Amino acid sequence: MLSFHYTARDPASGRVVKSTVEADSENAAAKLIKKEGLTPVEITLITASKFNFNRKGKVKAKDRVLFSRQLSTLINAGLPLIQSLQQVASQTQSKPLKVIINKVISDVEGGATLANSMAKYPQVFNNIYVSLIAAGETSGTLDKALERLAVQQEKDADLISKIRGAMMYPVIILLVMVAVVGFMLVKVLPQVQILYSGLKGAHLPLITSILLGASHFVIHFWWLMLIVLAVLVVAGTRYARTGPGKLVVDKLKMKVWPIGELFMKVYMARFSRTAATLVASGVPLIQVLDITAQSVNNVHIAKSIKSAIEKVRAGKALSDSIKGDPNFLELVPNMIHIGEQSGSLESMLGKTADYYEKEVDDEIKNISSLIEPVMMIALGIVAFIIVAAILLPVYSLAGNSNFTSSI
C-alpha cells in the first residue's frame, strides 16, 4: 500500500478537505476519495523522503546489502521480479525495509520500473543504487547489477568501519586523560590547599598555584564549562554543515597531517570503486562522473569532477581531464589512461580501487602506530605535571621542617 496526500472538495458544502489515504495506486486513491462523497482536486504520493525516519526506523547498510544479494540470487535463478521481491520482503528482518519493499512491489505491479519505484526512497536507495538498477533493467542484467551493488556497499561500509576503528583508540585515551585530570583537579589538589592553608608564610610553587586556580574554576564554574562546550559543539557542527564550513572541513581532511593522506586515499578508492561499478553496468560516462561527484563526499573533489565533466563533454579524454588536478592522486589519471587506451576502463578503475583500499589499510596502521606513542607521551606529561603539582609542596614543606628543626 502507498500513502497519498490529497486535496478534495465537498460538492454539498463547497469546503476544501485535505487529508491522506492509503491505496495501491493513484487511481485507487481517487476511487476511495470519491466513495467518501468528495471530488479529488489534487493527489500526491508521499515518498520516503517525507517520512520521519528516526534512528530505529533507519535501514542499516548490512540490511541493504543482504537485500541486494538475495534479490540478485532469486532473479538469477529465474524467478519473476515481483515474486523475487515478495520472497525477499518475507525474509528481511528489517521492518522499515520490509515496508519499503512492499511499496516498491505495489509500484512495480502498477507498471512502474524497479528503478523508478526505488527512486522514491532516496534515504534507502541512493542515486548510485537507482542508476545501476536502471542500467541493469535496460541491459537485462539486473542480477549482475544487484551483485555489483552489494559489493560496492560492502566496500564502502568496510572503509568507514576501518576509519572509525582507527579513531577509537585516541578517543579512549583522550577520555581517560580528561577523567584523570578532572579527578585530580576536583579531589586531590584541594587537599593540598587545605594542608598549606594552616601554615603561615608557606608559599606554593607556581605550577601548584596554577592548577589550584584551575581546580577552583572547575569546582565552582563546571556548569559554565558545560554550557560553553555545548555551544561550541552545536555551533561547530552547524558551521561544518554550511557551504563555507564544508569547504573548510573538507580541505582540512585533505591537508592536515597525519589524516590528510588517509582521506585522500579514501576518496580515491571511493571514486574508483564507484566509477568502476557504474561503468561495468553500462552507465554512460557523463552520468558516471555526475553520480561519482555526489558520492565522493568532498566538495573540492566533487568540483574537480564537475570540471572534468565539461572537458569530457568537449571531447577530451577523462584521464587528460583530471591529470594535474591537485585533488586527484597521480596514479588515478595514469590508470584511467591505460584503461582508455586498452579498452578496459572498468578493469583499471577496479584495480585502482583495490590498490587504494589496501593503501588505506596500511595508512591506518601507520597512523595507529604513530598515535599510540604520541598519546602515551602526552598522558605521561599530564601525569607528571599533576604529580609535580602535588609533590613539590610536600617536598617544600619537608625542607622547611628540616631547616626549622636544625635551627
C-alpha positions in Angstrom: 0.0 0.0 0.0 1.1 3.5 -0.9 0.3 6.7 1.1 -1.2 9.7 -0.8 -1.8 13.2 0.4 -4.9 14.6 -1.3 -6.9 17.9 -1.6 -10.6 17.4 -2.3 -13.8 19.4 -2.4 -17.1 18.6 -0.8 -19.8 19.2 -3.5 -22.5 19.7 -0.9 -20.9 22.4 1.3 -18.1 23.6 -1.0 -15.5 23.2 1.7 -11.9 22.0 0.9 -10.7 18.8 2.6 -7.0 17.9 3.0 -6.0 14.5 4.3 -4.2 11.3 3.5 -5.3 8.0 2.1 -3.6 4.6 1.6 -4.1 2.8 -1.7 -2.3 0.6 -4.3 -2.2 3.4 -6.9 -3.3 6.9 -7.6 -6.4 5.7 -9.4 -7.3 3.5 -6.5 -6.8 6.5 -4.1 -9.1 8.6 -6.3 -11.8 6.0 -6.1 -11.6 5.8 -2.3 -11.9 9.6 -2.1 -15.0 9.6 -4.4 -16.6 6.9 -2.2 -16.4 9.5 0.7 -18.5 11.8 -1.4 -15.6 14.1 -2.2 -14.3 15.4 -5.6 -10.5 14.9 -5.8 -8.6 18.1 -6.7 -5.0 17.0 -6.2 -3.4 13.7 -5.2 0.3 13.5 -4.3 2.3 10.4 -3.5 4.0 10.6 -0.1 7.5 9.4 -0.8 10.0 8.1 1.7 11.8 11.5 1.7 8.8 12.8 3.5 8.7 10.0 6.1 10.0 10.7 9.5 12.9 8.3 9.7 14.2 8.1 13.3 17.2 6.1 14.3 15.0 3.0 15.0 13.4 3.3 11.6 16.6 3.7 9.6 17.6 1.0 7.2 21.1 -0.3 8.0 23.7 -0.8 5.4 24.0 -4.6 6.1 20.2 -5.0 5.6 20.5 -3.2 2.2 23.5 -5.4 1.2 21.6 -8.6 2.2 18.5 -7.3 0.2 20.7 -6.8 -2.9 22.3 -10.2 -2.7 19.1 -12.1 -2.1 17.3 -10.3 -4.9 20.2 -10.9 -7.2 20.2 -14.7 -6.4 16.5 -15.1 -6.9 16.4 -13.2 -10.2 19.5 -15.2 -11.4 17.6 -18.4 -10.5 14.8 -17.4 -13.0 12.1 -16.1 -10.6 10.0 -13.2 -11.9 10.8 -9.8 -10.4 7.7 -9.4 -8.3 7.9 -12.9 -6.9 11.6 -12.3 -6.1 10.7 -9.0 -4.3 7.9 -10.8 -2.3 10.3 -13.5 -1.3 12.9 -11.0 -0.1 10.3 -9.0 1.8 9.1 -12.1 3.6 12.7 -12.9 4.7 14.1 -9.5 5.7 14.4 -8.8 9.4 14.3 -5.0 9.0 10.8 -3.7 9.5 11.4 -0.3 7.7 13.0 -2.1 4.7 10.1 -4.6 4.6 7.6 -1.6 4.4 9.6 0.0 1.6 9.9 -3.3 -0.4 6.2 -3.8 -0.2 5.6 -0.3 -1.5 8.1 -0.9 -4.3 6.2 -4.2 -5.1 2.9 -2.2 -5.4 4.6 0.3 -7.8 6.1 -2.4 -10.0 2.7 -4.2 -10.1 1.2 -0.9 -11.3 3.6 -0.9 -14.2 6.5 1.2 -12.9 10.1 0.2 -13.4 12.1 -1.1 -10.4 14.5 1.9 -10.7 11.7 4.4 -10.7 10.0 2.7 -7.8 13.2 2.7 -5.7 13.9 6.3 -6.6 11.0 7.4 -4.4 13.0 6.3 -1.3 16.4 8.2 -1.5 17.2 7.5 2.1 17.4 3.8 1.3 18.3 3.7 -2.4 20.7 6.5 -3.3 21.5 7.8 -6.8 24.2 5.2 -7.4 21.8 2.4 -6.5 19.0 3.7 -8.7 21.3 4.3 -11.7 22.7 0.8 -11.5 19.3 -0.7 -11.2 18.1 1.3 -14.3 21.2 0.2 -16.3 20.6 -3.4 -15.2 16.9 -3.3 -16.3 17.8 -1.7 -19.6 20.6 -4.2 -20.4 18.8 -7.3 -19.0 21.5 -7.8 -16.4 19.6 -6.8 -13.3 21.0 -9.7 -11.2 24.6 -8.7 -12.0 23.8 -5.0 -11.3 22.4 -6.1 -7.8 25.5 -8.2 -7.2 27.8 -5.2 -8.0 25.7 -3.0 -5.7 26.2 -5.5 -2.9 30.0 -5.5 -3.4 30.0 -1.7 -3.7 28.1 -1.2 -0.4 30.3 -3.7 1.4 33.5 -1.9 0.3 32.1 1.5 1.4 31.0 0.1 4.7 34.4 -1.6 5.2 36.2 1.7 4.6 34.1 3.6 7.0 34.4 0.9 9.7 38.2 0.9 9.4 38.4 4.7 9.8 36.1 4.6 12.8 38.1 1.8 14.3 41.4 3.7 13.9 39.9 6.7 15.7 38.6 4.7 18.7 42.0 4.3 20.4 42.9 8.0 20.6 39.4 8.9 21.7 39.6 6.4 24.5 43.0 7.7 25.6 41.7 11.3 25.5 38.7 10.4 27.6 41.0 8.7 30.2 43.2 11.8 30.3 40.2 14.1 30.8 38.9 11.8 33.6 42.3 11.6 35.4 42.8 15.4 35.2 39.3 16.0 36.3 39.6 13.7 39.3 42.9 15.4 40.3 41.6 18.9 40.0 38.4 18.2 41.9 39.5 15.7 44.6 43.3 15.7 45.1 44.6 19.3 44.6 42.1 20.9 47.0 43.6 18.7 49.8 47.0 20.3 49.1 45.5 23.7 49.5 43.9 22.7 52.8 47.2 21.4 54.0 49.0 24.7 53.3 46.2 27.0 54.4 47.2 26.4 58.1 50.9 27.2 57.6 52.0 30.8 57.9 54.4 32.0 55.4 54.2 28.9 53.2 54.4 29.7 49.5 53.0 27.3 46.9 55.1 26.5 43.8 53.9 28.3 40.6 52.7 25.1 39.0 50.6 24.2 42.0 49.1 27.7 42.2 48.1 27.5 38.5 46.5 24.1 38.9 44.7 25.2 42.1 43.3 28.1 40.2 42.1 25.7 37.5 40.7 23.4 40.3 38.8 26.3 41.8 37.3 27.3 38.5 36.3 23.7 37.6 34.6 23.2 41.1 32.7 26.4 41.1 32.0 27.0 37.4 31.6 23.5 35.9 28.2 24.5 34.7 29.7 27.4 32.7 32.2 25.0 31.1 29.4 22.6 30.0 27.4 25.5 28.5 30.5 26.8 26.6 31.3 23.3 25.4 27.8 22.6 24.3 27.6 26.0 22.4 31.0 25.3 20.7 29.9 21.8 19.7 26.5 22.9 18.3 27.9 26.0 16.6 30.8 24.0 15.1 28.5 21.2 13.9 26.2 23.7 12.2 29.0 25.7 10.7 30.5 22.4 9.3 27.2 21.7 7.5 27.1 25.1 5.8 28.7 25.8 2.4 31.7 27.7 3.7 32.1 25.4 6.7 32.1 22.3 4.5 34.7 23.9 2.3 37.0 24.4 5.3 36.3 20.9 6.8 36.8 19.1 3.5 40.1 21.0 2.9 41.3 20.1 6.4 40.6 16.4 5.8 42.7 16.5 2.6 45.6 18.5 4.0 46.0 18.2 7.8 48.8 15.8 9.0 48.5 12.9 9.7 45.0 12.3 8.4 45.4 14.1 5.0 47.0 11.2 3.2 44.5 8.8 4.6 41.5 10.7 3.5 42.9 11.4 0.1 43.3 7.6 -0.4 39.8 7.0 0.9 38.4 9.5 -1.6 40.5 7.9 -4.5 39.3 4.4 -3.5 35.6 5.6 -3.3 35.9 7.5 -6.7 37.5 4.5 -8.4 35.2 1.8 -6.9 32.0 3.8 -7.7 33.1 4.6 -11.2 34.2 1.0 -11.9 30.8 -0.3 -10.7 28.8 2.2 -12.8 31.0 1.6 -15.9 30.6 -2.2 -15.6 26.8 -1.7 -15.6 26.9 0.2 -18.8 26.1 3.7 -17.4 27.2 6.5 -19.8 30.5 8.2 -18.7 29.0 11.6 -18.2 26.4 10.1 -15.9 29.1 8.0 -14.2 31.0 11.2 -13.3 27.9 13.1 -12.2 27.0 10.3 -9.8 30.5 9.9 -8.6 30.8 13.6 -7.8 27.8 13.2 -5.5 29.1 10.0 -3.8 32.7 11.0 -3.1 31.6 13.2 -0.2 34.1 16.0 -0.6 33.2 19.3 -2.2 36.7 20.0 -3.6 37.0 16.7 -5.3 33.3 17.0 -6.5 34.2 20.4 -8.0 37.1 18.8 -9.9 34.9 16.0 -11.2 32.3 18.6 -12.4 35.1 20.4 -14.2 36.2 17.1 -15.7 32.6 16.5 -16.9 32.7 19.7 -19.0 36.0 18.8 -20.5 34.8 15.3 -21.4 31.7 16.8 -23.0 34.0 18.9 -25.1 35.7 15.7 -26.4 38.6 15.4 -24.0 39.6 12.0 -22.5 38.8 11.5 -18.9 42.4 10.9 -18.0 43.5 14.1 -19.6 40.6 16.0 -17.9 41.8 15.1 -14.4 45.6 14.9 -15.0 47.5 17.5 -13.0 44.5 18.3 -10.8 45.7 18.6 -7.2 42.5 16.9 -5.9 43.5 13.7 -7.6 46.4 11.5 -6.7 48.7 10.9 -9.7 48.0 7.2 -10.0 44.3 7.7 -10.8 44.6 9.5 -14.2 47.5 7.2 -15.2 45.5 4.1 -14.6 42.4 5.6 -16.3 44.7 6.4 -19.3 45.8 2.8 -19.5 42.1 1.7 -19.4 41.1 4.1 -22.1 44.0 3.0 -24.4 43.4 -0.7 -23.8 39.6 -0.6 -23.8 39.5 -1.9 -20.2 38.4 1.2 -18.2 36.3 -0.9 -15.9 39.2 -3.2 -15.0 41.7 -0.4 -14.5 39.3 1.5 -12.2 38.7 -1.7 -10.2 42.4 -2.3 -9.8 42.9 1.4 -8.8 40.2 0.9 -6.1 41.8 -2.3 -4.9 45.2 -0.5 -4.7 43.9 2.4 -2.7 41.8 0.3 -0.4 44.9 -1.6 0.5 46.8 1.7 0.9 44.0 2.8 3.3 44.7 -0.3 5.4 48.4 0.5 5.5 47.8 4.2 6.3 45.5 3.3 9.2 48.2 1.0 10.6 50.8 3.7 10.2 48.6 6.3 11.9 47.7 3.9 14.7 51.4 3.1 15.3 52.2 6.8 15.4 49.2 7.9 17.5 49.9 5.3 20.3 53.3 6.6 21.4 52.2 10.2 21.0 49.2 9.7 23.1 51.2 7.8 25.8 53.8 10.6 25.9 51.0 13.2 26.2 49.4 11.1 29.0 52.8 10.9 30.7 53.4 14.6 30.5 50.0 15.4 32.0 50.6 12.8 34.8 54.0 14.3 35.5 52.6 17.9 35.8 49.9 16.8 38.1 52.2 14.7 40.3 54.7 17.6 40.4 52.0 20.0 41.5 51.1 17.6 44.4 54.6 16.6 45.5 56.5 19.8 45.1 54.6 21.5 48.0 55.1 18.3 50.1 58.9 18.4 49.5 58.9 22.1 50.1 57.1 21.6 53.5 59.5 18.8 54.4 62.5 21.1 53.6 61.2 23.9 55.7 60.6 21.5 58.6 64.2 20.2 58.4 65.5 23.7 58.2 63.4 24.8 61.2 64.4 21.8 63.3 68.2 22.3 62.6 67.9 25.9 63.9 
